[in-house]
């Protein structure tokens, strides 16, 4: 039985903007002051995070105010506000990660219990795994079930009590301390990275204040000044306890938009951080865009869409017109997700840039993509020994690609239509791979899936009409499988119904639903709702 297909929807555009520039020309004294301020505020942030974790579910506005007053005496009211806000966000992120871990444990426990209850070697169904292959595997999984149940009980108790575990600087970097030889780092290198990751040099913006930020102020000509905490006020080189850096920033990317904001005294948040590998200091500027225009779904569909199928190493895309017909040839945008995080992010950005350039050239107003979420499917218990398939699912960059795509499409003025991913690959290969294959072009399964994604985003059925029976069974000859265009009359409409019974064996009134596919309960007709309209398929690439 086919599950209910969710309706397509327009994904919310990214409302945040972040730009970066290097702090060039820093003096030795500037470097020393930044390290002092970052270390001092980092220690305050660590202490505040420990108090927030200890408060757990007893946290309230009053306890927040008490923490902020304690930090104000050792820094300033604005630094204290930035620290407590960052602490609250970090605690909330850990809380959400804990909840997702619980859901993963529940999924693994349910699958193991189901497979243990089956006889050894029993075959599974279409959506349920079978029994374990041997007695040895059954015994090993029974022990793993006991371990998962103990872990689930522990995490559940922590979740109910509001306890979370947070590492400032990152758990990965913390564990690297015990594997320095494997990481290829010395103890001094690790110590430098650890201290830099735990520094705190971030300040939230304030609308109505001078240049949008009183704590870290950047003028229109690029001069950067910092309000020093009270214990470090003797290092100030300007009035009102401020320290002016020798470096200047220009923000080559989107600098005009940033300059318009600060000249209007609108809020801009800043963050100063050190790249320990290169020894360079950077300044990040970020702000939130409000009142973004909301484009209706029908408007985005008017000029067709580009259907995109996400895979582990490439994006498969195809341009569809407003009636669901594939136009031209498919496109493939490759990326390599090996190496460092910066390399992977650059690969995704490069692939999406090429995709958006092609979208502008075709004139579409929207890109259709699957609303993927593999949170429950990544567990190794669900797919048994299918290690390669689990690695395939885990390798698809769903979260990073979604965030990057929404951000870049918002800048390009292109909407994003998210669709239900159910059956897109299966129906695309079944109904579109063979018809779109020519003597000069072999259509891949992923390209056919992109057609299915685009048709669902446009509100059309994915599955195509079947050819009629052979001669002397229904018609004298086969008619065309595909419908004509909407302006062509009489090409392939419904046959006019003759009043009265169709045969002598039918009673009066029967046959009135001859052209109603839902009334005839045709297989698969009700799996997707909406009006179906399809033009003739172009046969040339």
C-alpha positions in Angstrom: 0.0 0.0 0.0 1.4 3.4 -1.0 1.8 5.9 1.8 0.3 9.3 1.6 2.4 11.8 -0.3 2.9 15.2 1.3 2.2 18.3 -0.7 5.1 20.4 -2.1 5.9 23.6 -0.2 8.1 26.6 -0.6 11.1 26.4 1.7 11.8 29.4 3.9 14.7 31.5 2.5 17.8 32.0 4.7 17.3 35.1 6.8 20.8 35.4 8.1 23.9 36.9 6.3 27.5 36.4 7.3 30.6 37.9 5.6 34.3 37.7 6.5 37.5 39.7 6.1 41.0 39.3 7.3 42.5 41.7 9.8 45.7 42.6 7.9 48.5 44.6 9.3 48.0 43.7 13.0 50.8 44.9 15.3 52.4 42.7 17.9 50.6 44.7 20.6 47.3 44.1 18.8 47.9 40.4 18.8 48.7 40.3 22.5 45.6 42.4 23.4 43.3 40.2 21.4 44.8 37.1 23.1 44.3 38.7 26.5 40.7 39.7 25.9 39.8 36.4 24.3 41.3 34.3 27.1 39.7 36.4 29.8 36.2 36.4 28.3 36.7 32.7 27.4 37.2 31.8 31.0 34.0 33.8 31.9 32.1 31.9 29.2 33.3 28.5 30.5 32.3 29.4 34.0 28.9 30.6 32.9 28.3 27.5 30.8 29.0 25.3 33.9 26.5 27.3 35.9 23.9 27.0 33.1 24.4 23.2 32.9 24.1 22.9 36.7 20.8 24.9 36.6 19.3 22.3 34.2 15.5 22.6 34.1 15.4 25.0 37.0 16.7 27.8 34.7 14.6 30.9 34.7 14.8 34.6 33.8 15.8 35.3 37.4 18.7 32.9 37.3 19.8 34.3 34.0 19.8 37.8 35.4 21.8 36.7 38.4 24.5 35.1 36.1 24.6 38.3 34.0 25.1 40.6 37.0 28.0 38.4 38.1 29.7 38.6 34.7 29.1 42.4 34.4 31.4 43.1 37.3 34.3 41.3 35.5 33.6 42.5 32.0 30.8 44.9 31.0 27.0 44.7 30.7 27.2 44.2 26.9 29.9 41.5 27.1 27.9 39.8 29.8 24.8 39.8 27.6 26.7 38.3 24.7 28.2 35.6 26.9 24.9 34.5 28.6 23.1 34.5 25.2 25.8 32.3 23.7 25.7 30.0 26.7 21.9 29.6 26.4 22.2 28.8 22.7 24.9 26.2 23.3 22.8 24.5 26.0 19.7 24.4 23.7 21.8 22.9 20.9 23.1 20.2 23.2 19.5 19.6 24.4 18.3 19.0 20.8 21.2 16.8 20.1 20.3 14.7 23.1 16.8 14.3 22.0 17.9 13.2 18.5 20.2 10.6 20.2 17.2 9.2 22.1 15.3 8.8 18.9 18.2 7.0 17.3 18.4 4.6 20.3 14.7 3.9 20.1 14.9 3.1 16.4 17.9 0.7 17.0 16.2 -1.1 19.9 13.0 -1.6 18.0 14.7 -3.1 15.0 16.9 -5.5 17.2 13.9 -6.6 19.2 12.0 -7.3 16.0 14.8 -9.4 14.4 15.5 -11.3 17.6 11.8 -12.4 17.8 12.1 -14.0 14.3 13.5 -17.4 13.6 17.1 -17.5 12.6 17.4 -17.2 8.8 13.8 -15.9 8.4 13.4 -13.7 5.3 12.2 -10.1 5.8 9.3 -8.4 4.2 9.2 -5.3 1.9 9.7 -2.8 4.7 10.8 -5.1 7.6 14.2 -6.8 8.1 14.3 -10.6 8.5 15.9 -12.7 11.2 19.6 -12.9 11.9 21.7 -15.2 9.7 23.3 -17.3 12.4 23.1 -18.2 16.0 26.4 -16.4 16.7 25.0 -13.1 15.2 21.8 -13.6 17.2 23.8 -13.9 20.4 25.9 -10.8 19.6 22.9 -8.7 18.8 21.2 -9.8 22.0 24.2 -8.4 23.9 24.1 -5.2 21.9 20.4 -4.9 22.7 21.2 -5.0 26.4 23.9 -2.3 25.9 21.5 0.0 24.0 18.8 -0.4 26.6 21.2 0.6 29.3 22.3 3.6 27.2 18.7 4.5 26.6 17.9 4.4 30.3 20.9 6.6 31.1 20.2 9.2 28.4 16.5 9.2 29.3 17.3 10.0 32.9 19.6 12.8 31.8 16.9 14.2 29.5 14.2 14.2 32.1 16.5 15.9 34.6 17.8 18.4 32.0 21.4 17.3 32.2 23.6 17.8 29.1 27.3 17.4 28.4 29.0 20.2 26.6 32.6 20.7 25.7 33.8 24.3 24.9 36.2 23.9 22.1 34.7 20.8 20.7 34.8 17.1 21.8 36.7 16.1 18.7 39.6 18.5 19.5 39.5 17.3 23.1 39.9 13.7 22.1 42.7 14.6 19.8 44.8 15.3 22.9 45.0 11.5 23.5 46.0 10.7 19.8 48.5 13.4 18.9 50.7 10.9 16.9 47.7 9.9 14.8 46.7 13.5 14.2 50.3 14.5 13.4 50.4 17.3 16.0 52.7 18.2 18.8 51.5 19.0 22.3 52.3 22.7 21.8 50.3 22.8 18.5 47.3 21.1 20.2 47.5 23.5 23.1 47.4 26.5 20.8 44.4 25.2 18.9 42.6 24.3 22.2 43.1 27.7 23.8 42.1 29.5 20.6 38.9 27.4 20.3 37.9 28.4 23.8 38.4 32.1 23.4 35.4 34.4 23.3 35.5 37.4 21.1 31.9 37.9 19.9 29.4 40.7 20.4 25.8 41.0 19.4 24.6 44.1 17.5 22.2 46.8 18.8 20.0 48.8 16.5 20.1 52.5 17.2 23.6 52.4 18.6 26.5 54.0 16.8 27.5 51.7 13.8 25.2 49.0 15.1 27.5 47.7 17.8 28.9 49.3 20.9 31.2 46.4 22.0 33.0 45.7 18.7 32.7 48.8 16.6 33.7 48.9 12.9 33.4 52.3 11.2 32.5 52.9 7.5 36.2 53.3 6.6 37.1 50.0 8.2 38.6 50.9 11.6 38.0 48.3 14.3 37.8 49.1 18.0 37.0 46.9 21.0 35.5 47.9 24.3 37.9 46.3 26.8 36.6 44.4 29.9 37.0 46.2 33.2 40.1 44.2 34.4 42.0 44.9 31.2 41.2 48.6 31.0 44.8 49.6 31.4 45.5 48.3 27.8 43.2 50.9 26.2 44.7 53.2 23.6 41.6 55.3 23.1 38.9 57.0 25.2 36.2 55.3 27.1 38.2 52.1 27.7 38.5 51.2 24.0 41.3 49.6 22.0 41.7 50.5 18.4 43.4 47.9 16.1 45.9 48.9 13.5 44.3 46.7 10.9 41.4 47.8 8.7 38.7 45.7 7.0 36.9 46.3 3.7 34.6 43.3 3.3 35.0 42.9 -0.5 32.0 40.6 -0.6 28.7 42.4 0.1 30.5 45.3 1.6 28.0 47.8 0.2 25.2 46.1 2.0 27.2 46.0 5.2 28.1 49.7 4.9 24.4 50.7 4.3 23.5 49.0 7.6 26.2 50.5 9.8 25.6 54.0 8.4 21.9 53.6 9.3 23.0 52.3 12.8 21.3 49.0 12.3 22.4 45.9 14.3 25.5 44.0 13.1 27.1 41.2 15.1 30.8 40.7 15.0 33.1 37.8 15.9 37.0 37.9 15.9 38.8 34.5 15.7 42.3 33.2 15.0 43.2 30.6 12.4 45.9 28.7 14.2 47.1 26.9 11.1 47.9 30.1 9.2 48.3 32.4 12.2 45.8 34.9 10.7 43.1 36.9 12.5 39.6 37.2 10.9 36.5 39.3 11.5 33.1 38.0 10.8 30.1 40.3 10.4 26.5 38.9 10.5 23.0 40.3 10.6 19.4 39.2 10.1 17.2 40.3 7.2 13.6 40.7 8.1 10.4 41.1 6.0 11.6 38.8 3.2 9.1 38.6 0.3 7.1 35.4 0.2 6.5 34.2 -3.4 3.4 31.9 -3.9 3.9 28.4 -5.1 1.9 28.9 -8.3 4.1 31.9 -9.2 7.3 29.8 -8.9 5.7 27.1 -11.1 4.8 29.5 -13.9 8.0 29.2 -15.8 8.9 25.6 -14.9 11.4 24.3 -12.4 14.7 22.5 -12.3 14.4 19.1 -10.5 17.5 18.2 -8.5 18.4 14.7 -7.2 20.9 14.7 -4.4 23.6 12.0 -4.4 26.9 11.3 -2.6 29.1 12.6 -5.3 27.0 14.7 -7.6 23.7 16.6 -8.2 21.6 15.3 -11.1 19.4 18.1 -12.5 16.9 18.4 -15.4 14.9 21.4 -16.6 11.1 20.9 -16.8 8.6 23.3 -18.4 5.4 24.3 -16.6 3.6 21.2 -17.9 6.2 18.7 -16.6 8.0 18.0 -19.9 11.8 17.6 -19.7 13.6 20.2 -21.7 17.0 19.8 -23.3 19.6 17.5 -21.8 20.2 16.6 -18.1 23.0 18.2 -16.2 25.4 16.7 -13.7 27.3 18.8 -11.1 30.0 16.8 -9.4 31.6 17.4 -6.0 34.1 15.6 -3.8 33.3 15.2 -0.1 36.6 13.9 1.0 39.2 15.8 3.0 38.8 18.7 5.4 35.5 20.4 6.3 36.6 23.5 4.5 37.3 21.5 1.3 33.9 19.8 1.5 32.1 23.1 2.0 33.9 24.6 -1.0 33.0 21.6 -3.1 29.3 22.0 -2.3 29.4 25.8 -2.9 31.1 25.3 -6.3 28.5 22.7 -7.4 25.6 24.9 -6.3 27.1 28.0 -8.0 27.2 26.1 -11.3 23.6 24.9 -10.7 22.4 28.5 -10.0 24.1 29.9 -13.1 22.4 27.3 -15.2 19.0 28.1 -13.5 19.4 31.8 -14.4 20.2 30.9 -18.0 17.0 28.7 -18.3 14.8 31.5 -16.8 13.2 29.3 -14.1 12.1 30.9 -10.8 12.5 27.8 -8.6 14.6 24.7 -7.9 12.8 21.5 -6.8 14.6 19.3 -4.3 13.7 16.4 -2.0 13.0 17.2 1.7 15.4 14.5 2.9 16.0 13.6 6.6 18.0 10.5 7.3 18.0 10.8 11.0 16.4 7.4 11.6 17.9 5.6 8.6 21.5 6.1 9.6 21.4 3.5 12.4 23.2 0.3 11.4 20.4 -1.8 12.9 17.8 -0.8 10.4 19.7 -2.0 7.3 21.5 -5.0 8.8 24.6 -6.0 6.9 24.1 -3.4 4.2 27.1 -1.5 5.2 27.6 0.0 1.8 24.0 1.3 1.7 24.4 2.8 5.2 27.6 4.5 4.1 25.7 5.8 1.0 22.9 7.3 3.2 25.4 8.9 5.6 27.4 10.3 2.7 24.6 12.4 1.3 25.2 15.9 2.7 21.5 16.7 3.3 21.8 19.2 6.1 24.8 21.2 4.7 23.4 21.1 1.2 20.0 22.3 2.4 21.4 25.2 4.4 23.9 26.2 1.6 21.2 26.0 -1.1 18.7 28.1 0.8 21.3 30.8 1.4 22.6 30.9 -2.2 19.1 30.8 -3.7 18.0 33.7 -1.6 20.8 35.8 -2.9 20.1 34.7 -6.5 16.4 35.5 -6.2 15.4 31.8 -6.9 12.9 30.0 -4.8 13.3 26.4 -3.4 10.4 24.0 -3.6 10.7 21.0 -1.2 8.8 17.8 -2.1 8.2 14.5 -0.4 11.0 12.1 -1.5 8.8 8.9 -1.5 9.1 6.8 -4.6 10.9 9.4 -6.7 13.9 7.2 -7.6 11.7 4.1 -8.2 9.0 5.8 -10.3 11.6 7.9 -12.1 13.5 4.9 -13.2 10.3 3.0 -14.0 8.5 5.6 -16.1 11.2 8.1 -17.4 14.6 6.4 -17.7 13.8 4.4 -20.8 11.7 7.0 -22.7 14.4 9.7 -22.2 17.2 7.4 -23.4 18.2 7.9 -27.0 20.9 6.4 -29.3 23.2 9.3 -28.4 22.3 9.7 -24.7 21.9 7.2 -22.0 19.8 8.5 -19.2 20.9 7.6 -15.7 18.6 6.6 -12.9 19.5 9.8 -11.0 18.6 11.9 -14.0 15.2 10.2 -14.3 14.7 10.8 -10.5 15.3 14.5 -11.1 12.4 14.5 -13.6 10.2 12.8 -11.1 11.2 15.4 -8.5 10.4 18.3 -10.8 7.0 16.9 -11.8 6.0 16.4 -8.2 7.0 20.0 -7.5 4.9 21.2 -10.4 1.8 19.3 -9.1 1.8 16.7 -11.8 1.8 12.9 -11.5 5.1 11.2 -11.7 3.9 8.0 -13.3 3.0 8.1 -17.0 -0.1 6.8 -18.8 0.2 3.2 -20.0 -0.3 2.2 -23.6 -3.8 0.7 -24.5 -4.3 -3.0 -25.2 -3.4 -4.5 -28.5 -5.7 -4.6 -31.5 -9.2 -6.2 -31.3 -9.1 -5.9 -27.5 -10.1 -2.3 -27.1 -9.1 -0.1 -30.1 -8.2 -0.9 -33.7 -4.7 0.5 -33.1 -2.6 2.1 -30.4 -3.0 5.8 -29.9 -0.3 8.1 -28.4 0.8 7.4 -24.9 1.3 11.1 -24.1 -1.3 13.8 -24.1 -1.2 16.7 -26.5 -0.7 20.3 -25.4 -3.5 22.1 -23.4 -4.4 24.2 -26.5 -4.9 21.2 -28.8 -8.6 20.3 -28.8 -10.0 16.9 -29.6 -6.6 15.2 -29.8 -7.0 12.9 -26.9 -9.8 13.8 -24.6 -12.4 11.6 -22.9 -14.7 9.8 -25.2 -18.2 11.3 -25.2 -20.5 9.2 -23.1 -23.6 7.7 -24.7 -26.6 8.0 -22.4 -28.1 4.8 -21.1 -26.6 1.4 -20.4 -23.4 0.5 -22.3 -24.4 -3.1 -22.9 -27.5 -5.1 -22.6 -26.2 -6.7 -19.4 -25.7 -3.3 -17.6 -28.5 -1.7 -15.7 -29.6 1.9 -16.1 -27.1 4.4 -14.8 -24.1 2.2 -14.9 -21.0 3.4 -16.7 -21.4 6.9 -15.5 -18.0 6.8 -13.9 -16.2 5.6 -17.0 -13.9 8.6 -17.2 -13.4 9.1 -13.5 -10.2 7.4 -12.5 -10.7 7.7 -8.8 -14.2 6.3 -9.0 -12.9 3.2 -10.8 -10.2 2.8 -8.0 -7.4 2.5 -10.5 -4.1 1.3 -8.9 -1.9 4.2 -7.7 -4.3 7.0 -8.9 -5.0 8.3 -5.4 -1.4 8.3 -4.2 -0.9 11.8 -5.6 -3.5 14.5 -5.7 -3.9 17.4 -7.9 -4.6 18.2 -11.6 -2.6 16.2 -14.1 -1.6 17.9 -17.4 1.3 16.7 -19.5 2.6 17.9 -22.9 4.1 15.7 -25.5 7.6 14.5 -24.6 10.4 16.0 -26.7 12.3 13.1 -28.4 15.4 15.0 -29.4 18.1 15.9 -26.8 
